[in-house]
Amino acid sequence: MDTSLVPVLPNRAVGFFVLGSSLHEILTRLKAQPHSYPSIQLAYSSSRPLTTPVVLSLPANGLRLRFDGPEQRLRLIEVLDFSKSRLAYKSNEIVKSQSSAASPSGPGTPPSSGPTFRHVYNRLFGPTFPGEYLSPTSEAADALGAYILSYPGISFTFPLQPWAWSPKKDFVSILSSSAAGPASAMAIFNGTSWSDAQQHLFSAPSPIPRSPLLTARADYAGPDEIDLVKIHGDGEIELVRRAGRSFWIRLGETTPQDLVTELGAPDAIYRKNDRRLSIHGARPTGLIGAQDRRRASHSEDDTADEMGHSSSQTVTDDSEDDGHPTVPGASTRRTSEFFYNYFRHGFDVFVSTAADQSQPVSDGNPMLKRRAARTSSSGHLTATKLLLHGNIPGSYPFNRHRRSRWTLEHAPTSGSAESIDSEMPFSEISDRLQQAWRGTYRSEDEERQFQKGMVLNRGWGDSPGSSCELLGGWEDSAGSQLKDTTKAGVAGSQTLGNTELFGFPGLVFEVLGNGAVSCLTVF
């Protein structure tokens, strides 16, 4: 066990666990240190993964981390076992380590219990306002109550005999008596006190900038994370940063150099050579109908291929042609097609020649315009598609990317002033998009045909999250019960199963069985 001191910063962090960090960043760092963090458990709601908190437990380290569902940002750090690590506040140990005389393990051995009230109140943090008393949760004779002592950004939970509590007594006298035990837990949060912070713990915007600079990585000098992606239609996509100006991607116009300048070097580059689904796009010339014209050269079939391979590699894949027969000119096009994988930003950018860019037709709909001016300069490499990843717990590509949040700004519907966003269930998204684009279909039959989903198999192969234990069906209720426990990486253990693809003009949604959008492709 590592016996080095772990700094505790109220309102901010415990070690490298920094409030506001993404779930993807924390899991990536934990999985890179298997000896220090041998057990990782992730509890989530399989039916509502985007609206309920995600809980990451480290039982071997005595820690529990809580993330909000929509953004997957760290909101609460809990220390549940003080014997697992040496914690320090301003170089002073929160609980003194056992000396060599007291412990056979030698000096620096972590304590067997938490800090006493006297140590916290007199030596570490000083006086504070009265806290909150919680009655015992059971009627057992030996059940204990709890007193939460709160400071700005940090709180301690002390077990207390129920008979000792009285609102007429001052809490210092009560907690200094023998009726109170050492602290059983400690929490790090953002707020002036625990009673105030818990009211909006998972809903208030984090005041901490979204940047790896928070983790004190001196070697990091890249751009800030993308906070939100706004899709405006006609191939115009706005990448909103929390601090600083937005960056606009214009499909068929933005070059790879623009991407590197604004977003930094990609985390990986994947060269697209696999075209197993291209057969669906090779229809006889005389049979091309209205539906095929609407889908243009990049249909759901092509997008299914790209979703399955856009980020399956963690290094550049320069594999050559596998020998399968191709159509004339296909090999030349393949060599100029690749993905920029931005795992830390939560999306992939597909780069190809502008001639490959599909154009939405405008068939009387003023929201859609032809991008002929942009796509006329064929032969130049530009961004032609953007894949936004939802990072849904339990899904096949979980923890491959940071969660990317998005809104559709170009699809207004009557009766709703709010934009369609990434947290909505797909049933609601589909209803609103069908209403927005109803005028683009020539008949009801064509509309129904266009809305049919294509099944995408996600059960073959190991999940990227296979080194952590996924506890699906978790409910934050009485006893915090864990249901439907599964472990990713075992055959048949993907709790959310295969996905379906649904297409709209310029958009393809990859939808999980629980209705959450796992990936949105904009083209």
N, C-alpha and C positions, 0 to 999 in steps of 0.2 A: 504494500500500500504506500502511495506517495504521501510523505509526511511534511511536505513543504507547506508554508502558510498560503492560504487562499484569501485574497483581499475581499472584504465586504464593503460595498459602497451603497449606502442608502439612497433610494430614488434612482439607482443606476444599475448595479451589477453585483454578481458574486462570481469572482474569477472572470472567465471569458463568457459567462452567461449574462448577456447585456439586455436589459429591457428594450424592446423595440426590434430586436434581432428577428430574422425570419426563421420559421421552422426548418426550412431547407438548409440554411447556414448552420444552425445548431446541430442538426442531425448529421450533416456532412462532417463536421469537426469531431463529433462523438464517434462516428464510425471509423474515423482515421486514427483513433486512439483506443483500440480494443482492450489493451492491457489495463488502461486506467478506467475505462467504462465498459466492463464486460457484459453488462445486462442493460438493454434498452427496451422499454415497454411503452407502446403508444396506444392510448385509449381514446376512442372517438365514437361518435354516433354514426352507424352505417346508414341510417335513414335520413339524417339531417347533418351531413358532415360540414356544411358551409354556414350553418347558423348556430351551432353549439360549440363550446370550447373544445380544444384538443389538449389532452394531458399527456405529457412525456415524463415517465418515471424512471429514475436511476436508482434502483434498490441497493446496489452495491456501494453507492456513494451517498445515500441518505438524502437525495434531492428529488423534488418534483417540480416540473415546469408546466405552466398553463399558458396556452396560446388562444387567441380569439379565433373563431371560425372563418369569418370573411377574409381577413388579411393574413392570418397565420403569423401574427407577431407576438413575441413573448411579452406577456402582461404581468405575470406573477412568478416569483421564485420562492420556493418553500424549502426550508431545511427541516427534515423530519427526524434525522438521527445525527446528533452532534458527534458521535463516536466514529463516523466514517471519514471525517476530514478535519483539518486544523483551520479554523476560520479566524480571521484577524480584522479588527477595525482600527485604522490608523496605527498599524504595527503592534497593537495590543491584542493578544489572543482573547476571543470572546469567551472561550472556556480554556482554562489552563490545562496543558498537557500533563499527563502523569509523569512523575519523576522516575528515575531508574530504581529508587528504593521501593516505590509503591507499585511498580509494574515490572514483571519479568521480561517484558519486551524491550526494556531500555528507555532512555529519555526520548521525549518527543512523541510518546504514544498518545493517540487521541483519547479524550476523556470518555467515561462511560455514561455520563449524563450531561444535560444542558447547563447553561449558566444560571446562577442563583439571582434572585431579584436584587439583592444587595450589590452584587457585582455589576449588574446592568445599570442600576439606578445611581450608584455612588461612584463607580470607576470608569464606566464606558460612556454613557450618554447623558447622565445627569437628570435633573427634574423634568417632568412632563405633565401634561394634563391627565385627568382621570381617564381610564380606558373603558372597556366594556366587559361585563360579566355575562357568561353563558351558563345556563342551568345544565345539570346532567342530562344526557340524551336518553338514559334508561332509568328504570325505577329500581335497579339493583341496589342492595344495601351498601356496597362498596363503590358505587358510581361516583365519579368526581365531576365537579364543575370546571370551568376554565375562565381565566381572566386574561384578556388581551390588552397588553400594555403597548401603547402606540407612540411612535416618534415619527417625524417627517420621513417618509420613505422606508420605514422599517418597523416591525412589530414583533413582540414576543408573546407566546402563549404559555401561561403558568397554570398547572393543575391546582385546584383548590377544593378543600373539603366544603361541601354545601353548607354545613352548619356554621362555618366561619364567616360566610358572606352576609353583609348587612349594608344597605345603601346609606345608613346613617354613620357608618364608620369610614374613616379615610383609607384609601386603598394602600397607602404606604404601610400603615400599621398591619393591615390584613396580610399583605404579601410578604412582610418581614417576619410573620409568625411561623410557627411550625406547621400550621394548617396548609401552607402553600409549599409546593415542591419546586425543584429546578425547572427551568423552561423546557417544555416538550417539543416546541417548534419555533421557527423563526421565519418571517416572510419579508421579502423585498418587493416593493411596489412603487408606483409613481403617484404621489399625492401627499397632502399635508398630514393625514392620519388615515388609519385603516377604516374607521367608520365612514369617512367621506369617500375614500377611494373605492371601496367595495360596491358602492351604488352604481358606478359606471366603469367598473374595472375593464370590461371587454368591449365597451362601446365608445369610450372617449378616445379621440385621436391622440396618438403618442406624441409627446412634445420633443422626443429625441429624434434627430435627423436620421434618415434611413441610409446609413452608410457604413461599410466595414471599418471606417475610421473609429467607430465606437469601440471596437475590440482592441484598440491600441496596436494595430498592425502597422509598424513603421514602414514596411515595404509597400504599402498600398497607396497608389497615387492615381487611381482611375476615377471615372465619373461616378456621380451619385446614382443610386438605384432608381429605376422607373417606378413611380408610385401608381400610375393609372394610365391605361391606354384608351384613348377616345377614337372611335371609328366614325368618320364623317361621311363615308361613302365616296364614290368616284375614285377609289384608290388612295384617298387621303387619310392618313392615320397620325394622330397626335400622341406623342409619348410625353406624359406629364411627369416632371420631377417635383418632389416636394420642395426642394430649394433649387432655384435657378430656372432658366428658361426652358420651354418645351422644345422637343425635337420632332420635326414632321418627316414622316416617311411617305413618299409619293411613289406608289407602285408603278414600275415602268420608267421611273426617272431617277430615284435615289440610287447612287452607285455604292459599291463596296467600300470605296474610300470614304464616302460620307458616313457610312455605318461605323467604321473604325474610328473616325475622328470624333463622333458624338457619343458612341457607346463603348469605346475601347476595343481592344483586340478580342475576338470571339474566344470563348473558353475551349471550343473545339470546332473543327471543320469536317463535315461529312460530305463526301462526294457521292452523288446519287447515281447508282448503277443498276439498281433493281427495278425492273418494269414488269413484274409478274401480273399486274392488273391492267396492263395496257391493252389486253385483248378486248376489254369492255369498251374502249374508245375506238376500236377499229371496226366501224359499221359500214356496210355496203353504201356506196355513194348514192344510189337511187333510193335508199331507205332512210336517209337523214330527214328527220321531221323537226317540228317546232321545238320539242323538248331538247333535242340534240343541239339545235342552234342556240338555245338559251344557255346550255351548259358550256358551249364553246369548246375550246381545246383542252380545258382543265376541268374535268367533271368530278363528281364524288369518287369515282373509281381512281382517278389519278391522286386525289387527295388522300384516300385511304392508304395508298402505297406510301405517300410521303409522311403521313402521320405515323405509320408503323416503322419508318426508318430514319426520320429526321434527326433523332437524337439517340439512336440505339448504340452509337459508338461514342467512346470517350476520347478517342484520338482520331486524327485524320485518317480517313480510309481512302487509299489510292488504288484499290483493287481494279484489275483490268476487266475487260468484257468476259463474261462466263461462257461465251460461245453460242448463245441462243440466237436464232435468226432474228433479224430486225428489219424494219422498213428502211428504205433509202434515206440517208441523212441522219438517221437516229444516233449513230455512234458519235458523230460530230457534236450533236446536241448534248449527249450524255456527258462528254468531257467538260462541257461548260456549265453544268448544273451542279450546284453544291449548296449546302446549308451552312450558315453561320449559327452555331449553337451558343446562345447566351443563357447558360444555366442560372447565373446569378440574377439576371433580369427577368427570367421567367418566360422566354420566348425563343423561337428559332426564326431566322430569315432565310427564305429560299431565294437564291440568286441564280438567274439564268439570263438568256438573251431576251430582249424586249419583245421579239416576235412570238415568244412562247406565252406571252401574257394574255389571258382571256379577258374579254371585254363584256361588261354587262350591257344588255340591250335595254333600250329606253321605252319601247312599246307603249308610249303614252304616259309613262310614269316620270314626272319631273325630277324625282329624286335620283334617277340614274342617268348618267351621261356617258357618252363614248369617250374613251381615252385615246382616240386615234392620234392626236398630236404627240402623245408621249410614246406610243408604241411604234411610231413610224420609223424610228431610228433603230432598225433591227441590227443585230450583230454586237451591240454594246451590252455589257453585263450590268444588270440593274436588279434591284430587289423586286420580285414579282409576287411573292406570297409572304404572309406573316402568320406563324403558328403560335397562338397564345395558350399556355398550359395552365390548367387549374390546380395541379398538384393535389388531387383528392385522395385522402387517406383510404387505403384499401384498393385503390385502382392499380393497374399494372405499372404505369410509369411513375408511381409515387416517389417523391424525393429526387427525381431526375432534374427537375427545375424548381426554382422558387415559384410560389403562386403568383400568377399574373392576373390582375383585375382589369376589367374592361367595361366600356359602355358603348352602346350603339346610338350615336347622336343623329343619324340620318333616317331613322325609321319611326317617326311619330305616329301615334294612333289616337283616334278619338276617345275621349273619356279618360285619358291618362297623360299627365304632364311630365311624368318621370321617364327618364331614358331606360331602355332595356339594359340590364347589367349582368355581370357574371355570377351574381348570387341568386338570381331567379331560377326556379325550376324550369326545365326545358318546355314543359307543357304550357306554361305561361308565355315563354318566349315565342314558341311556335304559333300560338293563337294570335299574338300581336303582330308577328311578321306576316302571317297569312292575311291579316287584315290590311297591313300596310302595302303588300304587293299583290293584292287581289286583282288589280287591273292589268297585271302583266301576263296573266294566263288567258288562253283563247277559249278554254272551256273548263267545266268542272272536272271532267275526266282527266284533262291534262294536269290540273291542279292536284288532284288526288294522286296521280301517278308520280308527280314530281316530289310529293311529300313522303313517298315510301322510303323507309330506312334501309341501309345496307349494313349487315352484321359484320363487325370487325373482330376477329378472334384475338383475344389478349391473354389466353390461358396457356399458350405454349411457350416455354422458356422461363427462366428465372426472373423474378421481379427485381428491379434495382433496389428495392427496400428490403431485400431478403435477409439482411443481417440484423434487423430489429423485429421485435415481437409486436404484432399488431393485435390489439384487443378491441375487436369490433363490437358494436352494440352497447357501448358504455353509456350509462345514464347517470347524470349528476344529480342523483336523488338519494333517498334513504339508503345509507350503507355504501353508496357509490358502487353499485353492483356492476360486475363485468360479465357480459353475456356474449355468446357466440365467439368464444376465444379462438383465434386462428393464428397461424404463423405463416408469414409470407415466405415464398420461396419453395414451399412444399407443393407437389403436384395437386391441383384442384383446390388450393387454399385461397385463391383470389376471391375475396369476399364479395366483390362487386361484379365479377364475371366479365363476359364479353361486352362490347359496346356497339352502338349503332350510329351510323352517319346519316345526317339529314342536311339537305342542301337548300339554300335560297340564293338569289342572285348575289354573287360576290362573297358568299359566306357558306361555310360547311361546319356543322356542329358535330362533335363526337360526344355522345351522350351515354352515361352510365345507367345501370338498371334502376338506380334510385332517383333518376331524373336530373342529376347534377351534370353540368357541362364540363367534361374533362379537358377538351381542347377545342378552340375556335380557330379555324383557318380563314384568313381574309385574303382574297385574290381579286 
